Amino acid sequence: MANLTLKGLFGGKLNLRRDFYKYTLVIELLIVFVTFQMLTGGIFITTRNLSNLLMQGATCSIISITMMLILVSCNADLSAGTALGFMGTAAAAMQVYLKWGTSLSIIAVLVIGLLIGLWHGFWIAYKKLPAFIVTLASQLIFKGLTLLIGDGKTIGPVNESFAFIGKDYLPSLFVQPEKFNDSSLIICLLIIILFVANSFRTRRVKIKEELPVSSMGFFLVKTLLISLIIFVLTSTMIFYKGFSYAVILLLILAGIFHFVVNNTTFGRHVFAIGGNSEAARLSGINIERDIMLIYILHSVVTAIASIVFLGRVGQASATAGTGFEFTAITGCVVGGTSILGGRGNVIGAVIGTMLMAALDNGMSLMNVGATYQYIIKGLVLMLAIAMDVLSKNR
């Protein structure tokens, strides 16, 4: 297929093939949202449903942030969902059975997450066991520990001071919340300002390094459109209840790891390891140390996700977290992370996971049975991986 190019708005060339693949995720989002809006009779795109969608999707999106690092480094984690369920059950038991306070329970969960990361990193990074087998074994271990702690019963409710992390919203500062949430409007504007500043910075760096960039006209139009999309999406929260603490936590973690991946030596090492581990070793990268760090970060972030999830539902059950790793992995792949390693980005992983949450939400609104939901999500994962492998081969 020959490359198709057009003259940019103010000179330069616009590569249609390159830009089409670059913005495939945005196109997929539009297709999913428009389709469900029509099939649900206008229920899907309402402030109430979109706010609930963001709340529901926040947990798996938090997991996807570091799941992306796992996949980029050409590794795997099949235990994230059961680890989340185990840590949530442990936290609920601390609060209900041991009467621990919120702060102590959160610290304990983060320590458990750290230990899980050390466990995986030891076997995968230093003992060279396949990540697939190690995390599959851990999945079974965490399921057993969850049943051991809770005896198969539901544990709850957790303290209100714990629950607010997962279910409460940012309060309005000056305006009555019935009109709109002004603190959420401020956050929205800050996100847009940071996005625009980062876009200009990235373009400037590319020009300095003599890398190809789109024309200034196309760049300005693209930046304006994305800023408008950010405002439209966040307005569903601004004019409803505002940003939930879970979504704010998601944005903070996504921003931190986006910076780490794109602006630190560790971030460059992760991509080098996934692209060609032997070349990375010869260039002086300590692969064992970096993979250990990846799994520690991933497990701690999964612990944070377990706190958010437990806070939202208010109680722990034996099945909590089941399939969350599937949603996170699928979201990463849909968002542009290569299952073969070496390629991916945090923002794409988060958006891709939210897309999977939207798929769940839309099918639930349509009363699609669990049987067909599993089939559809399996097909989505297969299609995403097929496209990833084909694009990598090409």
C-alpha positions as CSV (number, residue, x, y, z in Angstrom):
1,M,0.0,0.0,0.0
2,A,1.5,3.2,-1.1
3,N,1.8,6.1,1.3
4,L,-0.9,8.7,0.8
5,T,0.2,12.3,1.4
6,L,-1.5,15.7,1.2
7,K,-0.1,19.2,1.6
8,G,-0.7,20.5,5.1
9,L,-2.7,23.5,5.9
10,F,0.4,25.7,6.1
11,G,3.0,23.8,4.2
12,G,4.6,20.5,5.0
13,K,3.0,17.1,4.3
14,L,0.2,15.2,5.9
15,N,0.7,11.5,5.8
16,L,-2.8,10.0,5.7
17,R,-1.7,6.4,6.3
18,R,0.5,7.3,9.3
19,D,-2.0,9.7,10.8
20,F,-4.9,7.2,10.4
21,Y,-3.1,4.5,12.3
22,K,-1.9,7.1,14.9
23,Y,-5.5,8.1,15.7
24,T,-7.2,4.7,15.3
25,L,-8.0,4.7,19.0
26,V,-9.9,8.0,18.7
27,I,-11.8,6.6,15.8
28,E,-12.7,3.4,17.7
29,L,-13.9,5.5,20.7
30,L,-16.2,7.5,18.4
31,I,-17.6,4.4,16.8
32,V,-18.3,2.7,20.1
33,F,-19.9,5.8,21.7
34,V,-22.1,6.6,18.6
35,T,-23.1,3.0,18.2
36,F,-24.2,2.5,21.9
37,Q,-25.9,5.9,21.9
38,M,-28.1,4.7,19.1
39,L,-28.7,1.2,20.4
40,T,-29.5,2.4,23.9
41,G,-31.9,5.0,22.8
42,G,-29.8,7.9,24.0
43,I,-29.1,6.6,27.5
44,F,-25.4,5.8,26.9
45,I,-24.1,9.4,26.5
46,T,-25.7,11.0,29.5
47,T,-23.9,12.8,32.3
48,R,-25.1,10.2,34.8
49,N,-24.0,7.2,32.8
50,L,-20.7,8.6,31.7
51,S,-19.8,9.6,35.2
52,N,-20.6,6.0,36.4
53,L,-18.6,4.7,33.5
54,L,-15.5,6.6,34.6
55,M,-16.0,5.4,38.2
56,Q,-16.4,1.8,37.1
57,G,-13.5,1.9,34.6
58,A,-11.0,3.7,37.0
59,T,-9.9,0.5,38.7
60,C,-8.8,-1.4,35.6
61,S,-7.4,1.8,34.1
62,I,-5.2,2.2,37.1
63,I,-3.9,-1.4,36.7
64,S,-3.4,-0.8,32.9
65,I,-0.9,2.0,33.6
66,T,1.8,-0.4,34.8
67,M,0.5,-3.4,32.9
68,M,1.7,-1.4,29.9
69,L,5.2,-1.5,31.3
70,I,4.9,-5.2,31.9
71,L,3.9,-5.8,28.2
72,V,6.4,-3.3,26.8
73,S,9.2,-5.2,28.5
74,C,7.9,-8.4,26.9
75,N,6.6,-9.9,30.1
76,A,3.2,-10.8,31.4
77,D,1.0,-10.7,34.6
78,L,-2.0,-13.0,34.7
79,S,-2.5,-12.5,38.5
80,A,-3.3,-8.8,38.7
81,G,-7.1,-9.4,39.1
82,T,-6.7,-12.0,41.8
83,A,-4.0,-10.0,43.5
84,L,-6.4,-7.1,43.7
85,G,-9.1,-9.4,45.2
86,F,-6.7,-10.8,47.7
87,M,-5.4,-7.4,48.9
88,G,-9.0,-6.1,49.0
89,T,-10.1,-9.0,51.1
90,A,-7.0,-8.5,53.4
91,A,-7.9,-4.8,53.8
92,A,-11.5,-5.6,54.6
93,A,-10.5,-8.2,57.2
94,M,-8.2,-5.7,58.8
95,Q,-11.0,-3.2,59.2
96,V,-13.8,-5.6,60.1
97,Y,-12.1,-8.3,62.1
98,L,-9.0,-6.6,63.4
99,K,-10.6,-3.1,63.8
100,W,-7.6,-1.4,62.2
101,G,-7.9,2.3,61.1
102,T,-8.0,3.5,57.5
103,S,-4.4,4.8,57.4
104,L,-2.9,1.6,58.9
105,S,-5.0,-0.6,56.5
106,I,-3.9,1.4,53.4
107,I,-0.2,1.2,54.5
108,A,-0.6,-2.6,55.0
109,V,-2.1,-3.1,51.6
110,L,0.7,-1.1,49.9
111,V,3.3,-3.2,51.8
112,I,1.6,-6.4,50.6
113,G,1.7,-5.0,47.0
114,L,5.4,-4.3,47.5
115,L,6.0,-7.9,48.7
116,I,4.0,-9.3,45.7
117,G,6.2,-7.3,43.3
118,L,9.4,-8.6,45.0
119,W,8.0,-12.2,44.7
120,H,7.3,-11.9,41.0
121,G,10.5,-10.0,40.3
122,F,12.7,-12.6,42.1
123,W,11.4,-15.5,40.1
124,I,11.0,-13.7,36.7
125,A,14.0,-11.3,36.7
126,Y,16.6,-13.2,38.7
127,K,15.6,-16.9,38.4
128,K,14.5,-16.5,34.7
129,L,11.2,-18.4,35.1
130,P,8.7,-17.6,32.4
131,A,6.5,-14.7,33.5
132,F,3.4,-16.5,32.2
133,I,3.9,-19.5,34.5
134,V,5.0,-17.5,37.6
135,T,2.0,-15.2,37.4
136,L,-0.4,-18.0,36.6
137,A,0.8,-19.8,39.7
138,S,0.4,-16.6,41.7
139,Q,-3.2,-16.3,40.4
140,L,-4.0,-19.7,42.0
141,I,-2.1,-18.8,45.2
142,F,-4.0,-15.5,45.6
143,K,-7.4,-17.2,44.9
144,G,-6.5,-19.6,47.7
145,L,-5.4,-16.9,50.1
146,T,-8.6,-14.9,49.4
147,L,-10.7,-18.0,50.3
148,L,-8.5,-18.6,53.3
149,I,-9.0,-15.1,54.8
150,G,-12.6,-14.7,54.0
151,D,-13.7,-18.3,54.2
152,G,-15.7,-17.7,50.9
153,K,-17.9,-15.0,52.6
154,T,-18.4,-11.3,52.0
155,I,-16.4,-9.1,54.4
156,G,-17.7,-5.6,55.1
157,P,-18.6,-2.9,55.2
158,V,-15.4,-0.9,55.4
159,N,-15.0,2.4,57.2
160,E,-16.5,5.5,55.6
161,S,-13.1,7.1,55.7
162,F,-11.8,4.2,53.6
163,A,-14.8,4.1,51.3
164,F,-14.6,7.8,50.2
165,I,-11.5,7.0,48.1
166,G,-13.5,4.9,45.7
167,K,-17.0,6.5,45.8
168,D,-16.9,10.1,46.8
169,Y,-16.5,13.2,44.6
170,L,-14.4,16.4,44.8
171,P,-16.4,19.1,46.5
172,S,-17.3,22.4,44.8
173,L,-15.3,25.4,46.0
174,F,-17.4,28.5,45.4
175,V,-20.4,27.6,43.2
176,Q,-23.4,25.6,44.4
177,P,-22.9,22.0,43.3
178,E,-26.4,21.9,41.8
179,K,-25.2,24.3,39.0
180,F,-21.7,22.9,38.3
181,N,-18.6,21.7,40.1
182,D,-16.1,24.5,39.9
183,S,-13.1,22.6,41.3
184,S,-13.6,20.0,38.5
185,L,-13.7,22.8,36.0
186,I,-10.4,24.1,37.3
187,I,-8.9,20.6,36.9
188,C,-10.3,20.3,33.4
189,L,-8.6,23.6,32.4
190,L,-5.3,22.5,34.0
191,I,-5.4,19.2,32.0
192,I,-6.0,21.1,28.8
193,I,-3.2,23.6,29.6
194,L,-0.8,20.7,30.4
195,F,-1.8,18.9,27.2
196,V,-1.2,21.9,25.0
197,A,2.1,22.8,26.7
198,N,3.3,19.2,26.3
199,S,2.2,19.1,22.6
200,F,4.3,22.2,21.8
201,R,7.2,20.9,23.8
202,T,7.1,17.5,22.0
203,R,6.9,19.2,18.6
204,R,9.8,21.5,19.5
205,V,12.0,18.5,20.6
206,K,11.2,16.7,17.3
207,I,12.1,19.7,15.2
208,K,15.4,20.1,17.2
209,E,16.2,16.4,16.6
210,E,15.3,16.7,12.9
211,L,12.5,14.2,13.2
212,P,9.4,14.4,10.9
213,V,6.5,16.5,12.1
214,S,3.2,17.4,10.7
215,S,2.5,20.9,9.4
216,M,1.9,23.7,11.8
217,G,-1.7,24.1,10.5
218,F,-2.5,20.4,11.1
219,F,-0.8,20.5,14.5
220,L,-2.9,23.4,15.6
221,V,-6.2,21.9,14.4
222,K,-5.3,18.6,16.0
223,T,-4.4,20.2,19.3
224,L,-7.6,22.3,19.3
225,L,-9.8,19.3,18.5
226,I,-8.3,17.1,21.3
227,S,-8.6,20.0,23.8
228,L,-12.3,20.3,22.8
229,I,-12.7,16.5,23.2
230,I,-11.1,16.7,26.7
231,F,-13.5,19.5,27.7
232,V,-16.6,17.7,26.3
233,L,-15.7,14.5,28.1
234,T,-14.9,16.2,31.4
235,S,-18.0,18.3,31.2
236,T,-20.0,15.2,31.9
237,M,-18.4,15.4,35.4
238,I,-18.3,19.1,35.8
239,F,-22.1,19.4,35.3
240,Y,-23.0,16.3,37.3
241,K,-21.2,15.6,40.6
242,G,-17.7,16.6,39.6
243,F,-14.5,14.5,39.5
244,S,-14.5,11.5,41.7
245,Y,-11.4,10.9,43.9
246,A,-10.9,7.6,42.0
247,V,-10.6,9.5,38.7
248,I,-8.4,12.1,40.1
249,L,-6.1,9.4,41.4
250,L,-6.1,7.8,38.0
251,L,-5.1,11.1,36.3
252,I,-2.3,11.7,38.8
253,L,-0.9,8.2,38.3
254,A,-1.2,8.4,34.5
255,G,0.6,11.8,34.5
256,I,3.4,10.5,36.7
257,F,4.0,7.3,34.7
258,H,3.6,9.2,31.4
259,F,6.4,11.4,32.5
260,V,8.5,8.5,33.7
261,V,8.1,6.5,30.5
262,N,8.9,9.4,28.2
263,N,11.5,11.4,30.2
264,T,13.6,9.1,32.3
265,T,16.4,6.6,31.8
266,F,14.3,3.9,33.4
267,G,11.5,4.5,30.8
268,R,14.0,4.2,27.9
269,H,15.4,1.0,29.5
270,V,11.9,-0.6,29.6
271,F,11.5,-0.1,25.8
272,A,15.0,-1.2,25.1
273,I,14.5,-4.4,27.1
274,G,11.2,-5.2,25.2
275,G,12.7,-4.3,21.8
276,N,15.8,-6.4,22.1
277,S,16.8,-7.7,25.5
278,E,20.2,-9.0,24.3
279,A,21.1,-5.6,22.7
280,A,20.0,-3.9,25.9
281,R,22.2,-6.1,28.0
282,L,25.2,-5.4,25.7
283,S,24.6,-1.7,26.0
284,G,25.0,-1.9,29.8
285,I,21.4,-2.0,31.0
286,N,20.8,-4.0,34.2
287,I,17.9,-6.0,32.9
288,E,17.3,-8.0,36.1
289,R,17.1,-4.8,38.2
290,D,14.8,-3.0,35.8
291,I,12.4,-5.9,35.5
292,M,12.3,-6.3,39.3
293,L,11.4,-2.6,39.5
294,I,8.7,-2.9,36.9
295,Y,7.0,-5.7,38.9
296,I,7.3,-3.8,42.1
297,L,5.8,-0.7,40.6
298,H,3.0,-2.8,39.0
299,S,2.1,-4.5,42.2
300,V,2.1,-1.3,44.2
301,V,-0.2,0.3,41.6
302,T,-2.4,-2.8,41.7
303,A,-2.6,-2.3,45.5
304,I,-3.8,1.2,44.9
305,A,-6.4,-0.1,42.5
306,S,-7.6,-2.6,45.2
307,I,-8.0,0.3,47.6
308,V,-10.1,2.2,45.1
309,F,-12.2,-0.8,44.2
310,L,-12.9,-1.8,47.8
311,G,-13.8,1.8,48.6
312,R,-16.3,1.9,45.7
313,V,-18.1,-1.4,46.5
314,G,-17.7,-1.2,50.3
315,Q,-17.1,-4.9,50.9
316,A,-14.8,-7.7,49.8
317,S,-16.0,-10.9,48.1
318,A,-14.3,-14.1,47.0
319,T,-14.8,-13.2,43.3
320,A,-13.6,-9.6,43.5
321,G,-11.1,-8.7,40.8
322,T,-11.8,-11.8,38.6
323,G,-11.0,-10.9,35.0
324,F,-9.5,-7.5,35.8
325,E,-6.1,-8.5,34.3
326,F,-7.9,-9.5,31.1
327,T,-9.6,-6.0,30.8
328,A,-6.3,-4.2,31.6
329,I,-4.3,-6.3,29.0
330,T,-6.9,-5.9,26.4
331,G,-7.1,-2.2,27.0
332,C,-3.3,-1.9,26.7
333,V,-3.3,-3.7,23.4
334,V,-6.3,-1.8,22.0
335,G,-4.5,1.4,23.2
336,G,-1.4,0.7,21.1
337,T,0.8,-1.4,23.4
338,S,2.4,-4.3,21.5
339,I,2.0,-7.8,23.1
340,L,5.4,-8.6,21.5
341,G,7.1,-5.8,23.5
342,G,8.9,-2.6,22.7
343,R,6.0,-0.4,21.9
344,G,3.3,1.3,24.0
345,N,2.2,4.4,25.9
346,V,0.4,5.2,29.2
347,I,-2.3,7.4,27.8
348,G,-3.3,4.9,25.1
349,A,-3.4,2.1,27.7
350,V,-5.8,4.2,29.9
351,I,-8.0,5.2,27.0
352,G,-8.0,1.6,25.7
353,T,-9.1,0.3,29.1
354,M,-11.8,2.9,29.4
355,L,-13.0,1.8,25.9
356,M,-13.3,-1.8,27.3
357,A,-15.2,-0.4,30.2
358,A,-17.5,1.4,27.8
359,L,-18.0,-1.9,26.0
360,D,-19.1,-3.5,29.2
361,N,-21.3,-0.6,30.2
362,G,-23.0,-0.4,26.8
363,M,-23.7,-4.1,26.6
364,S,-25.1,-4.0,30.2
365,L,-27.4,-1.2,29.2
366,M,-28.6,-3.3,26.3
367,N,-29.2,-6.3,28.6
368,V,-26.7,-8.4,26.6
369,G,-26.3,-11.7,28.5
370,A,-23.0,-12.6,30.1
371,T,-22.5,-15.5,27.6
372,Y,-22.4,-13.1,24.6
373,Q,-20.4,-10.5,26.5
374,Y,-17.6,-13.0,27.0
375,I,-17.7,-13.9,23.3
376,I,-17.6,-10.3,22.2
377,K,-14.7,-9.3,24.6
378,G,-12.8,-12.4,23.5
379,L,-13.2,-11.4,19.9
380,V,-12.1,-7.9,20.6
381,L,-8.9,-9.2,22.3
382,M,-8.2,-11.5,19.4
383,L,-8.7,-8.7,16.9
384,A,-6.5,-6.3,18.8
385,I,-3.6,-8.9,19.1
386,A,-4.0,-9.8,15.4
387,M,-3.7,-6.2,14.3
388,D,-0.7,-5.7,16.6
389,V,1.1,-8.7,15.2
390,L,0.3,-7.9,11.6
391,S,1.5,-4.3,12.1
392,K,4.7,-5.4,13.8
393,N,5.4,-7.9,11.0
394,R,4.8,-5.2,8.4
